[in-house]
Amino acid sequence: MSPNGNWLARSRPAPLTLPESPLILKPLGRVPKRVGSCKERFEVPPVSERRVKERYGILGEELQEHCIDIEVVKDKVKAFEVEVPSWLFGRFGGGRFGDYMPPAPAPDANAKIRDAAFVHSLTGAAPRVAIHVGWDKPQGVAFDDVEADQFAELRTYARGQGIDIGAVNPTLFLDGTHLGSLSSPMEEVRRRLIRHCVVSCEVAEKYGRGLVTYWLPDGTNYPGQADLWGQERRVREAFREIYETASDQVRHLIEYKVFEPGTYSTVISSAGIARDIAASLGDRAGVLVDMGHHPWGVNVAQIVAHLIGEGIPGGFHFNSRYAADDDHAVEPNRSMYAIFCELVEADVVTNRDPARNWAYMVDQCSALENRIRAVLHTIDSLQVSLAKALVLDRERLGAMRAENNIIGANRVFLDAFLTDVRPIVRTARLERNLPLDPVEEYDASGYQQKIERERRA
Ligand SMILES: [Mn+2]
């Protein structure tokens, strides 16, 4: 303390007076003023047919300058199909939030089908539902008593609702699999699950579209816990038996995941291991890429390019991830755009020859949000991502690459990403008599209120 009292206060500089400037000292939160005779919020329709047509016309002219025919882009968006998962509509997930479940989960397989059919009626893009054999089996049938023909009724029901059964998933993470499923050290566990997989293949052949997708929970929590190659060897032997027992009409996609539930090791932890196992089986086996199953920062578009280049059959489980296996709805972000650029480039999406296309499925089941609204948002985001990839000026990109113009190539690439392609997606809907915005339409439809009433009982 100085003898003159509070030196600190006296040494403090005089308050700075700043000139009035439009650039600084604006109070936070100021937004552009509402102008003219604009309507109250919520009175404005989110999108109008007239605006869509106007913007479609302008965008068409712009794309013409890049020698891209907007009609071709629109037709490809119309042709895009993706499967929705039955488990999205049911009681799956939610553990991290106690018992919370978004209202009105589907109580049984038929109710899941009805929800999936409603999603298809709003989008025209989800004509099949992927099923989990262990969950979607008829009520009252024990896991070990599941037989393929029990799914005839479900398929008939689905067709009556206007959709079909898509990919078939054996359920390899229920009771008895805490030490692994196909890698289990216990012979009886492996036998039981190999049988379950073979039944799943039969379901796929007779009542699905001949596609089986496998996710194994197999791994370890600690180093030393298991013989790592021993685990993989048992998985390979099991897959070999399943592949050889199943009809040759069945295709198999093997899903990988870097971690979870095992935190130290996972038997099928990478695209490389899944690819090696698939290649060891034959040309009807391939790799299933799930967005949320990668280490943070992995370039999924590059994995896709590699699998396509190697001629490995491929499939997608679409979702968004921020941290781990979030199972959130897809956003039309830069990473999804880059992936679709690879798929479009290789012509494995909306190819007229269905055998050339990869298998496109959604795998999302977030605990908090309304799941029907979330999957509608996903389908919208996938259509937008596809359209963006289709408006990429590949010729110009090729020229930039030829000149080794790094920034130029990136700017051409981003130019398509930054293009608002929603007029294309919406025109595709208009021409099919589908709602312009499926999420808005869902909210207006009363379906949610209806299932909440029905399923409360
Ligand atoms: Mn998945």
Residues whose N, C-alpha, C, O or C-beta is under 5 A from the ligand:
A	BS01	MN	D290 H317 D363
